[in-house]
Amino acid sequence: MYKFLLLLFFSFQFLNAQEGYPKPTITENLLFYIQHSSNHNTFIYEWNGSKSAPINAFRINYEDNGQKEELTSVQRKFAYGVNYTNASKSQFYLAATKKIILNLKSVGDKHWVEVTIGKQKIKIDHIFIQLQSKSNGINVKADYILIYGKNQNNKSIVEKIVL
């Protein structure tokens, strides 16, 4: 019984990890977005159709009236920038970690991003990063990442990756 209550408590915390966070405007080019526990600013990844760099990443600064801003060079190089792993630009990882390979998929005019965790493919909706409370502005570390999306059966799913 104790284990069940503990599991229920932690599951409830994951589902409410983003309570009170703004949801960005959903456009036809939106691939996914990232939010983190430090503030409500949101990092957006959109399909832009370019063969040389098919994904455009930028930030919505909700701390400053929801202004759209380009990533800073530090954000691009060390955290939220996109690094492609193949010539076709169909696989990539975010600058913060090479451990999570993301796959850009498309059928006709529809584009999305998938990740494989274990044997399960997840079509990503958004990602939440729980940052360590003792992180300073220069050496930011994450406790875990929650990936929200749909599995192969189109069921909503949340996967946790502990770092």
Summary of the structure (lengths in Angstrom):
residues: 163
radius of gyration: 16.1
end to end distance: 28.5
largest distance: 54.6
contacts: 412
relative contact order: 0.14
helix: 14%
strand: 47%
